[in-house]
Every structure is written in structure tokens, then in C-alpha cells.
């Protein structure tokens, strides 16, 4: 009987000690705001971006965070709002703020980001996971906004480094007639000056030809001109660039938005444990993970990492930690990622892929920087007016 009583006392003591040692519960509410953008008709059989691009990445990150969070008494909840209408998204974000949500993952164009920043009080943390616009990192500095999707300058710099490393320094640049095409072409020209490339000829595709029937006749004479090593294409929507490989006037490779592409994420990234991330995503969504999915996943996981390390879930503490020297995100890219204090951009390697293989990853060896070679991709601190850590 005495032995039994002692046994009960021991069990009670263990339970009491466990209860005392358990961390207090932390509930983390995160909003995902996604704008479905109508790209309009295109002149090729383009595979459209899924309407849930970005949202699926955030959903997976919430699952990942809850898997580890249950051991720390942390629980993550995702509040999703998607629409084509920027006004409806703004109203939805304000409603979520009124319910206590202070953490927002945004997959929208730049103009909607600005509307959301104006609509939400400054104690809300906004993370851009959809817009690649360079102005958001240089001149159009939205207060307190972080970015997990790479900028166009980062993509162009990653491609330029690889081209210069291969000694393909003479570029024929072909761009489309949309604002996005012009923006990517501008990033390419900046990268050429930065790393020693030369745009020997620039051509604009402004035709409404149906290349599905006429590519073999139209494109070879269009791409004749000065001697060049490579064709760099800026066609973000996919009007003509898909038909350039194997149809150039000179037998040269095609790179840029088609051909060999610089991307923030791709199905062909499988090293550094990425194959497990890809498998879990495909099991959840029934499709491949794309750049916006990955950017949203990285945004949620960054928040979760900050909560885990600090034990705090308020937006100010999370932002301070994300911008500190202590923050590191393990993100299946072969190295720890962190945020730039000036632009709020997530430093990250950029993959160079063709449709069915990973070719390389930038920054390339030999491109040096006094702080980190990751800052050779995109706008460096002296080139930006932003200062998000203030």
C-alpha cells in the first residue's frame, strides 16, 4: 500500500512538473490576401498560372508550422481572401485587422500593395509574396513592408552572372509591349552594365502574329542582325517567347523569361531536402509548386521562425526579429536566408532552369561582395532609398 502511494505521488509530481514546464499557449493568426489577375488573351498555348498560386504555399506553411508548433504550444491559423477586385481585397484586409489579425501575406500587384499599406495601420506586418517590381525595393518604399518573392533585378543579375561566367557577353534583347516586359528588359540592361555584358541589339515584338502557325517563317529573319552570343527575351506574359528556342536567325541559346530562366523556385529544385517539400506540396495541391507558392510559404515560415525563437506573436516583435542578425530561415536552397535591412528583401539564391532540369544557381563563384555574395543579386544598399528597419 505504501509502495502504491509513493507511486501515485511520483506520477502526480511528474504531471505537476510537466504542467509547470509547458510554455504558455501562443495563437498566431496570419492573413493571406491574393489577387487573381486576368492576363488577357495570349498568342500561344500558354499553361496559365493556377488561381490558387500563392495560397497553396501559405496553406502548406501553416501545416508545417503547426507540426512543429504543437510541441511548443503554438497554433497557427490562416485567414484566406482571394479576389480579382482590389477594392474587395482591401475591405477584407481591413475587416481581418478589425478582428485582431496583424500579420498579412500579400500576393498582389504593386498598386494593390500600395492600397493595402495605406488601408492598414502601421502595427500590421505586410510581406509581399507576389510583386517583383524593383521600385518597391528602391524608390516606392512602402513603410515596413518585407518581400519574399525575388525582384526582377535579382532575377536579371542571376542570369547575367551565369552568362558572363560562360563568356556569352553579346546579347540580343527582345522584349514585348507590356509594362512588365519593359520592366524586365530594363533589369536586363542594368545587369549588363553591372557585370560586363553588352546588349548589341534590342528589338521589340509588337506584332499580333499567331506564331503557332508561322514561327518558322517569322522568327528567323526577325532575329537576324549583329553577331550575338545569346538571345535574351523579356516576355513575362508568354506572347512570343515560347517560340524563340530553335527559331533564331543564328543558332544561339535563348534565355530570360523563356528558354533558360532565372526563377525563385521550380519543380526541378530537388537538392538540400527540397524533394520532400515538393512531394508534400504536390500531395496537398495536386500540382507543382511555383514561385508564388514558395514566396508565400517562405513568408509564413519566416513568421513562424520568429515566433519560435522569441516566444512572441505580436507584429512588432516579429518584425524586429526578422530584420535582426539572429534571423535565419532554412528554406531548401542550400544556405540560410535572411532579410535586407534597407529594402526588406529576402536574400536568396536564384535558380537557373530549363523546363526539365536545374542548370545552375546564382550567385556564381567569383562574384564577390564585402558582406555576402547574395547581395550581388538585386539592388544593394547604396542603390536604394528604402530603410525598412527604421
Helices and strands as residue ranges (DSSP letters): H 2-21, E 26-35, H 55-69, G 70-72, E 74-83, H 86-98, E 103-107, H 110-119, E 125-128, H 135-138, E 145-147, H 152-165, E 170-175, H 179-195, E 198-204, H 211-222, E 230-234, G 241-243, E 253-256, E 261-263, H 274-285, H 291-310, H 315-322, E 329-330, E 336-337, E 350-354, E 357-362, G 373-376, G 381-383
